[in-house]
Amino acid sequence: DVAGAPIQTDRLVKEGDTVFVLGAGGKSGIMCCRVAKKKAGPNGKVIGLAHSNRSKERLERLGCCDVVLQGDAGNAISTMQKLMAANDGHKADITINCVNIPGTEMSSILSTKDGGKVYFFSMATSFTAAALGAEGVGADVELIVGNGYAKGHAKYALELVRENKKLREILEEMFES
């Protein structure tokens, strides 16, 4: 159920992008962080937001984020402020929302610069809240609805796990619990 997110991240992220991943310590989140780091390259930046201590520790252990933040993705202002403090006062080029609880749409929107992209890979997303919220705050961002299918997504996800031992170990631990 998480295999679509990494290939979509691969399609969205470009060299030099600043990528903000909400729900970064979960299954789809850690996979997206790994892909974002590869695609953004040495001139890009990946910032992950994890909710629990456990998910923050997983993300730090994976080592693919330039900055790991901890916080409540449901608190839009706090989330945006944390991102901007970690990113020299700037918003993200691309925000990827992998949070599995409702009410995180505005955190994603407010954390993304004008002209940026917000990819919602969460079935908890209210697309009404996202569209009307972006309009309400005057955010000129592209809102992208994720789904679990993309051509070649399963093969891509498996290769991603095969090529990174830490990622595989973390996912195995997560599926065991």
RACOR-V518100 format. One record per pair of residues at least 24 apart in sequence whose C-alpha atoms are under 10 Angstrom apart, sorted by the first residue. I is the first residue (numbers start at 1). J is the second residue. D is the distance in whole Angstrom. If there is no record, write none. Layout:
i=I j=J d=D
i=I j=J d=D
//
This chain:
i=1 j=27 d=10
i=1 j=28 d=9
i=1 j=147 d=9
i=1 j=148 d=6
i=1 j=149 d=9
i=1 j=154 d=10
i=2 j=26 d=10
i=2 j=27 d=7
i=2 j=28 d=5
i=2 j=29 d=9
i=2 j=31 d=9
i=2 j=32 d=10
i=2 j=98 d=9
i=2 j=121 d=9
i=2 j=122 d=10
i=2 j=147 d=9
i=2 j=148 d=7
i=2 j=149 d=9
i=2 j=153 d=9
i=2 j=154 d=9
i=2 j=157 d=9
i=3 j=27 d=9
i=3 j=28 d=7
i=3 j=31 d=9
i=3 j=32 d=10
i=3 j=147 d=10
i=3 j=148 d=6
i=3 j=149 d=8
i=3 j=150 d=9
i=3 j=152 d=10
i=3 j=153 d=6
i=3 j=154 d=6
i=3 j=155 d=9
i=3 j=156 d=8
i=3 j=157 d=5
i=3 j=158 d=8
i=4 j=28 d=9
i=4 j=32 d=10
i=4 j=121 d=9
i=4 j=146 d=8
i=4 j=147 d=7
i=4 j=148 d=4
i=4 j=149 d=5
i=4 j=150 d=6
i=4 j=151 d=9
i=4 j=152 d=9
i=4 j=153 d=5
i=4 j=154 d=7
i=4 j=156 d=9
i=4 j=157 d=8
i=5 j=29 d=8
i=5 j=31 d=8
i=5 j=32 d=6
i=5 j=35 d=10
i=5 j=96 d=9
i=5 j=97 d=10
i=5 j=98 d=8
i=5 j=119 d=9
i=5 j=120 d=9
i=5 j=121 d=7
i=5 j=122 d=10
i=5 j=146 d=7
i=5 j=147 d=8
i=5 j=148 d=7
i=5 j=149 d=9
i=5 j=150 d=9
i=5 j=153 d=8
i=5 j=157 d=9
i=6 j=30 d=9
i=6 j=31 d=6
i=6 j=32 d=5
i=6 j=33 d=8
i=6 j=34 d=8
i=6 j=35 d=6
i=6 j=36 d=8
i=6 j=148 d=10
i=6 j=150 d=10
i=6 j=153 d=8
i=6 j=154 d=10
i=6 j=156 d=8
i=6 j=157 d=6
i=6 j=160 d=8
i=7 j=31 d=10
i=7 j=32 d=8
i=7 j=35 d=8
i=7 j=148 d=10
i=7 j=149 d=9
i=7 j=150 d=7
i=7 j=151 d=9
i=7 j=152 d=8
i=7 j=153 d=6
i=7 j=154 d=9
i=7 j=155 d=10
i=7 j=156 d=6
i=7 j=157 d=7
i=7 j=160 d=10
i=8 j=32 d=9
i=8 j=35 d=10
i=8 j=96 d=10
i=8 j=119 d=9
i=8 j=121 d=9
i=8 j=146 d=8
i=8 j=147 d=9
i=8 j=148 d=9
i=8 j=149 d=9
i=8 j=150 d=8
i=8 j=153 d=8
i=9 j=33 d=9
i=9 j=34 d=10
i=9 j=35 d=7
i=9 j=36 d=6
i=9 j=39 d=9
i=9 j=94 d=9
i=9 j=95 d=10
i=9 j=96 d=8
i=9 j=119 d=8
i=9 j=121 d=10
i=10 j=34 d=10
i=10 j=35 d=6
i=10 j=36 d=7
i=10 j=37 d=10
i=10 j=38 d=9
i=10 j=39 d=7
i=10 j=40 d=10
i=10 j=156 d=10
i=11 j=35 d=10
i=11 j=36 d=10
i=11 j=39 d=9
i=12 j=36 d=9
i=12 j=39 d=9
i=12 j=94 d=8
i=12 j=95 d=10
i=12 j=96 d=10
i=12 j=117 d=8
i=12 j=118 d=10
i=12 j=119 d=9
i=13 j=37 d=9
i=13 j=38 d=9
i=13 j=39 d=6
i=13 j=40 d=6
i=13 j=41 d=10
i=13 j=44 d=10
i=13 j=93 d=9
i=13 j=94 d=7
i=13 j=95 d=10
i=13 j=117 d=10
i=14 j=38 d=9
i=14 j=39 d=6
i=14 j=40 d=5
i=14 j=41 d=8
i=14 j=44 d=8
i=14 j=93 d=10
i=14 j=94 d=10
i=15 j=39 d=6
i=15 j=40 d=4
i=15 j=41 d=6
i=15 j=42 d=8
i=15 j=43 d=7
i=15 j=44 d=6
i=15 j=45 d=10
i=16 j=40 d=5
i=16 j=41 d=6
i=16 j=42 d=7
i=16 j=43 d=5
i=16 j=44 d=4
i=16 j=45 d=7
i=16 j=93 d=9
i=17 j=41 d=8
i=17 j=42 d=10
i=17 j=43 d=8
i=17 j=44 d=5
i=17 j=45 d=6
i=17 j=46 d=8
i=17 j=92 d=8
i=17 j=93 d=6
i=17 j=94 d=7
i=18 j=43 d=9
i=18 j=44 d=5
i=18 j=45 d=5
i=18 j=46 d=6
i=18 j=47 d=8
i=18 j=87 d=9
i=18 j=90 d=9
i=18 j=91 d=8
i=18 j=92 d=5
i=18 j=93 d=5
i=18 j=94 d=7
i=18 j=95 d=9
i=18 j=112 d=10
i=19 j=44 d=8
i=19 j=45 d=6
i=19 j=46 d=5
i=19 j=47 d=6
i=19 j=48 d=8
i=19 j=65 d=9
i=19 j=91 d=9
i=19 j=92 d=6
i=19 j=93 d=6
i=19 j=94 d=5
i=19 j=95 d=6
i=19 j=96 d=7
i=19 j=112 d=9
i=19 j=117 d=10
i=19 j=118 d=10
i=20 j=45 d=8
i=20 j=46 d=6
i=20 j=47 d=5
i=20 j=48 d=6
i=20 j=49 d=8
i=20 j=65 d=9
i=20 j=67 d=10
i=20 j=68 d=10
i=20 j=83 d=8
i=20 j=87 d=10
i=20 j=91 d=9
i=20 j=92 d=6
i=20 j=93 d=8
i=20 j=94 d=6
i=20 j=95 d=5
i=20 j=96 d=6
i=20 j=97 d=8
i=20 j=108 d=8
i=20 j=111 d=8
i=20 j=112 d=8
i=20 j=118 d=9
i=21 j=46 d=8
i=21 j=47 d=6
i=21 j=48 d=5
i=21 j=49 d=6
i=21 j=50 d=9
i=21 j=65 d=9
i=21 j=68 d=10
i=21 j=69 d=10
i=21 j=92 d=10
i=21 j=94 d=8
i=21 j=95 d=6
i=21 j=96 d=5
i=21 j=97 d=6
i=21 j=98 d=7
i=21 j=99 d=9
i=21 j=108 d=9
i=21 j=118 d=10
i=21 j=119 d=10
i=22 j=47 d=9
i=22 j=48 d=6
i=22 j=49 d=5
i=22 j=50 d=7
i=22 j=51 d=9
i=22 j=69 d=10
i=22 j=70 d=10
i=22 j=71 d=10
i=22 j=72 d=9
i=22 j=73 d=7
i=22 j=79 d=9
i=22 j=95 d=8
i=22 j=96 d=6
i=22 j=97 d=5
i=22 j=98 d=6
i=22 j=99 d=6
i=22 j=100 d=10
i=22 j=104 d=9
i=22 j=107 d=9
i=22 j=108 d=8
i=22 j=120 d=10
i=23 j=48 d=8
i=23 j=49 d=6
i=23 j=50 d=5
i=23 j=51 d=7
i=23 j=52 d=10
i=23 j=55 d=9
i=23 j=56 d=10
i=23 j=70 d=10
i=23 j=71 d=10
i=23 j=72 d=9
i=23 j=73 d=8
i=23 j=96 d=9
i=23 j=97 d=7
i=23 j=98 d=5
i=23 j=99 d=4
i=23 j=100 d=8
i=23 j=101 d=9
i=23 j=104 d=10
i=23 j=122 d=10
i=24 j=48 d=5
i=24 j=49 d=5
i=24 j=50 d=5
i=24 j=51 d=9
i=24 j=55 d=8
i=24 j=56 d=8
i=24 j=58 d=9
i=24 j=59 d=7
i=24 j=65 d=9
i=24 j=68 d=9
i=24 j=69 d=9
i=24 j=70 d=10
i=24 j=96 d=9
i=24 j=97 d=8
i=24 j=98 d=7
i=24 j=99 d=8
i=25 j=49 d=7
i=25 j=50 d=5
i=25 j=51 d=8
i=25 j=52 d=8
i=25 j=53 d=9
i=25 j=54 d=8
i=25 j=55 d=4
i=25 j=56 d=6
i=25 j=57 d=8
i=25 j=58 d=6
i=25 j=59 d=5
i=25 j=60 d=9
i=25 j=62 d=10
i=25 j=68 d=9
i=25 j=70 d=10
i=25 j=98 d=9
i=25 j=99 d=9
i=26 j=50 d=8
i=26 j=51 d=9
i=26 j=54 d=10
i=26 j=55 d=7
i=26 j=56 d=9
i=26 j=58 d=9
i=26 j=59 d=9
i=26 j=98 d=8
i=26 j=99 d=8
i=26 j=100 d=9
i=26 j=170 d=10
i=26 j=171 d=9
i=26 j=174 d=9
i=27 j=55 d=10
i=27 j=98 d=9
i=27 j=167 d=10
i=27 j=170 d=9
i=27 j=171 d=7
i=27 j=174 d=8
i=27 j=175 d=9
i=28 j=97 d=10
i=28 j=98 d=6
i=28 j=99 d=9
i=28 j=121 d=8
i=28 j=122 d=10
i=28 j=171 d=10
i=29 j=55 d=10
i=29 j=59 d=9
i=29 j=96 d=8
i=29 j=97 d=8
i=29 j=98 d=6
i=29 j=99 d=8
i=29 j=121 d=9
i=30 j=55 d=9
i=30 j=58 d=8
i=30 j=59 d=7
i=30 j=62 d=8
i=30 j=63 d=10
i=30 j=64 d=8
i=30 j=65 d=9
i=30 j=98 d=9
i=30 j=167 d=8
i=30 j=170 d=9
i=30 j=171 d=9
i=31 j=62 d=10
i=31 j=64 d=10
i=31 j=157 d=8
i=31 j=160 d=8
i=31 j=161 d=8
i=31 j=167 d=8
i=31 j=168 d=10
i=31 j=171 d=9
i=32 j=64 d=10
i=32 j=96 d=8
i=32 j=97 d=10
i=32 j=98 d=9
i=32 j=157 d=10
i=33 j=59 d=9
i=33 j=62 d=9
i=33 j=63 d=9
i=33 j=64 d=6
i=33 j=65 d=7
i=33 j=66 d=10
i=33 j=96 d=9
i=34 j=59 d=10
i=34 j=62 d=8
i=34 j=63 d=9
i=34 j=64 d=6
i=34 j=65 d=8
i=34 j=160 d=8
i=34 j=161 d=10
i=34 j=164 d=9
i=34 j=167 d=8
i=35 j=64 d=9
i=35 j=157 d=10
i=35 j=160 d=8
i=36 j=64 d=8
i=36 j=65 d=9
i=36 j=94 d=10
i=36 j=96 d=10
i=37 j=63 d=10
i=37 j=64 d=6
i=37 j=65 d=7
i=37 j=66 d=9
i=38 j=64 d=9
i=44 j=93 d=10
i=45 j=87 d=9
i=45 j=92 d=9
i=45 j=93 d=10
i=46 j=87 d=10
i=46 j=92 d=9
i=46 j=94 d=10
i=46 j=95 d=10
i=47 j=83 d=8
i=47 j=86 d=8
i=47 j=87 d=8
i=47 j=92 d=9
i=47 j=95 d=9
i=48 j=83 d=9
i=48 j=95 d=10
i=48 j=96 d=10
i=49 j=73 d=8
i=49 j=79 d=8
i=49 j=82 d=9
i=49 j=83 d=9
i=49 j=97 d=10
i=49 j=99 d=10
i=50 j=99 d=9
i=51 j=99 d=9
i=58 j=166 d=10
i=58 j=167 d=9
i=58 j=170 d=7
i=58 j=171 d=10
i=58 j=174 d=10
i=59 j=167 d=10
i=59 j=170 d=9
i=61 j=166 d=8
i=61 j=167 d=9
i=61 j=170 d=9
i=62 j=164 d=9
i=62 j=165 d=9
i=62 j=166 d=6
i=62 j=167 d=6
i=62 j=168 d=10
i=62 j=169 d=9
i=62 j=170 d=8
i=63 j=166 d=9
i=63 j=167 d=10
i=64 j=167 d=10
i=72 j=104 d=9
i=72 j=107 d=9
i=73 j=97 d=9
i=73 j=99 d=8
i=73 j=101 d=9
i=73 j=102 d=10
i=73 j=103 d=8
i=73 j=104 d=5
i=73 j=105 d=9
i=73 j=106 d=9
i=73 j=107 d=6
i=73 j=108 d=8
i=74 j=99 d=9
i=74 j=101 d=8
i=74 j=102 d=8
i=74 j=103 d=5
i=74 j=104 d=5
i=74 j=105 d=8
i=74 j=106 d=8
i=74 j=107 d=7
i=74 j=108 d=10
i=75 j=103 d=8
i=75 j=104 d=7
i=75 j=105 d=10
i=75 j=106 d=8
i=75 j=107 d=7
i=76 j=103 d=9
i=76 j=104 d=7
i=76 j=105 d=8
i=76 j=106 d=6
i=76 j=107 d=4
i=76 j=108 d=8
i=76 j=109 d=9
i=76 j=110 d=7
i=76 j=111 d=8
i=77 j=106 d=9
i=77 j=107 d=7
i=77 j=110 d=8
i=77 j=111 d=9
i=78 j=107 d=8
i=79 j=104 d=10
i=79 j=106 d=9
i=79 j=107 d=6
i=79 j=108 d=8
i=79 j=110 d=9
i=79 j=111 d=7
i=80 j=106 d=9
i=80 j=107 d=6
i=80 j=108 d=8
i=80 j=109 d=9
i=80 j=110 d=6
i=80 j=111 d=5
i=80 j=112 d=9
i=81 j=107 d=10
i=81 j=110 d=9
i=81 j=111 d=8
i=82 j=111 d=9
i=83 j=107 d=10
i=83 j=110 d=10
i=83 j=111 d=7
i=83 j=112 d=10
i=84 j=111 d=8
i=84 j=112 d=10
i=91 j=116 d=9
i=92 j=116 d=7
i=92 j=117 d=9
i=92 j=118 d=9
i=93 j=117 d=7
i=93 j=118 d=9
i=93 j=141 d=10
i=94 j=118 d=6
i=94 j=119 d=8
i=94 j=141 d=9
i=94 j=142 d=9
i=95 j=119 d=6
i=95 j=120 d=8
i=95 j=143 d=10
i=96 j=120 d=6
i=96 j=121 d=7
i=96 j=122 d=10
i=96 j=144 d=9
i=96 j=146 d=10
i=97 j=121 d=6
i=97 j=122 d=7
i=97 j=125 d=9
i=97 j=146 d=10
i=98 j=122 d=5
i=98 j=123 d=9
i=98 j=124 d=9
i=98 j=125 d=9
i=98 j=146 d=10
i=99 j=123 d=9
i=99 j=124 d=8
i=99 j=125 d=9
i=100 j=124 d=6
i=100 j=125 d=8
i=101 j=125 d=8
i=102 j=126 d=7
i=103 j=129 d=8
i=103 j=130 d=9
i=104 j=129 d=9
i=104 j=130 d=9
i=105 j=129 d=7
i=105 j=130 d=5
i=105 j=131 d=9
i=105 j=133 d=8
i=105 j=134 d=9
i=106 j=130 d=7
i=106 j=131 d=10
i=106 j=132 d=10
i=106 j=133 d=7
i=106 j=134 d=7
i=106 j=137 d=9
i=108 j=134 d=10
i=108 j=143 d=10
i=109 j=133 d=8
i=109 j=134 d=6
i=109 j=137 d=9
i=109 j=139 d=7
i=109 j=140 d=9
i=109 j=141 d=7
i=109 j=142 d=9
i=109 j=143 d=8
i=110 j=134 d=8
i=110 j=137 d=8
i=110 j=138 d=10
i=110 j=139 d=7
i=110 j=141 d=9
i=111 j=139 d=10
i=112 j=139 d=8
i=112 j=140 d=9
i=112 j=141 d=7
i=112 j=142 d=10
i=113 j=139 d=8
i=113 j=140 d=8
i=113 j=141 d=7
i=114 j=138 d=9
i=114 j=139 d=6
i=114 j=140 d=5
i=114 j=141 d=6
i=114 j=142 d=9
i=115 j=139 d=9
i=115 j=140 d=6
i=115 j=141 d=5
i=115 j=142 d=7
i=116 j=140 d=8
i=116 j=141 d=5
i=116 j=142 d=6
i=116 j=143 d=9
i=117 j=141 d=6
i=117 j=142 d=5
i=117 j=143 d=6
i=117 j=144 d=7
i=118 j=142 d=6
i=118 j=143 d=5
i=118 j=144 d=6
i=118 j=145 d=9
i=118 j=146 d=10
i=119 j=143 d=6
i=119 j=144 d=5
i=119 j=145 d=6
i=119 j=146 d=6
i=120 j=144 d=6
i=120 j=145 d=5
i=120 j=146 d=5
i=120 j=147 d=9
i=121 j=145 d=7
i=121 j=146 d=5
i=121 j=147 d=7
i=121 j=148 d=8
i=122 j=146 d=7
i=122 j=147 d=8
i=122 j=148 d=10
i=123 j=147 d=9
//
